[in-house]
Amino acid sequence: MNTSGMKTTLITGSSSAIDWGLERSADLTASKRLISMVSLNPELGRVVRIYRPAPTVAFSGLERRLPGFQDAVSEAAAYSFEPVIRPAGGRMVALDQDWLILDVITPEPEKTKSNRDVYLEFGAILVNILRELGVDANLGAVTGEYCPGEYSINARGQVKIVGTAQRVQRGARLFSACIPISISHSVATLFERVNAELGLDWDPATLVGLNSEVPNFSIDDLEKELIVAFAPEVDSFDSLTDLYQFNRQLVLQGE
């Protein structure tokens, strides 16, 4: 996706923790709000957000209609994970601070690329980053993986190490990648219990963190490489609050 010369705002580091606000679902709610903002105000340019999520269980809109959904929500609550409906496609994912999330929101006044093109382009970037950090990474799904997708990223062709998803609306595109650094006991248990309540088949052996592939894997090194790849020329470092305020100024100017 050609974004040369485009203004880029990077949201990362301490701001992502502050921006949780008073509710854990602020992370996913922010993603939906950002894509709407960029869609209405393309002058915002690309927004790249890298953060470690609060404990949440992200469901898809389709799963909300499954018979076991309420019991699945109860399982999440029992472990103090907040149930939310994810803004992009996919299937249930349990997340906590041991994961790193990359959101790339890009203005797209005209849809010049297919979803497949973007998956392949961004997927190749992620694969190259992980290989440079010592992971035997490849693009493609593995049998029985959680939140199955054709454009998952695997290690050794055996386990899933990155899940990717997209949301496209008129004027903007969200590409999101969920990257587990390590798998906590709570996350592993919730994947098993929630998928069981929803009646979804999967193989628990496919759920691993990057530290299982590379001992002492550095989340800080990964974050640095993501910034170099997706936000090489940054015009501003803002918190979500700063960006919301700037967007409000644009809206008021247009009235």
C-alpha angles and dihedrals in degrees: 000000000000109000099153111150092013120136110249128200117196121203113188146115119039094353091068091057093046091049093064084087114180098326132053093221087067087094095062094032088056091056091056092046093048095053090051091049094050091045092056095037111034089174086078085075123198118346117204115190123184117181147149108240129230114244105290140149108220115205129189122239089249093055090055087069096051118109094242096049098106092049089048090053089051091054090053092049092049089062093044092250114139115233113227137168109243120233095224131052128271137080137291117313127179111213138184140159091293089072129076119215124202118196119182114187114187130182110241111180088172123028101236098158133052123233088251092055091053093046091052095044098046092036090057090051092052092047091052092049092051093046090053087054092053102265121133090229127176136172114248144070127278125218113271096007122161114255090009119219136163091233100048118132117236138189119231089345087280111085136031115244103166132031118200132195140167140210120193126189131165108296101006145051131209119205114187132187125190113203121185114210092181134353115237122210091249093052093048092048093048093051089055098043098040095046089049092053091049092047093237120150120224141142114248089206089072092064111090139137126237090252087068089060098040118024113235091009108192116235089188092057090049092051091050092051092048090053092050091050102041104025107028094148110039120187097187144006109218140166116232088255091057091049093048090052092049090050090051089054090053091050093049091049089055094053 
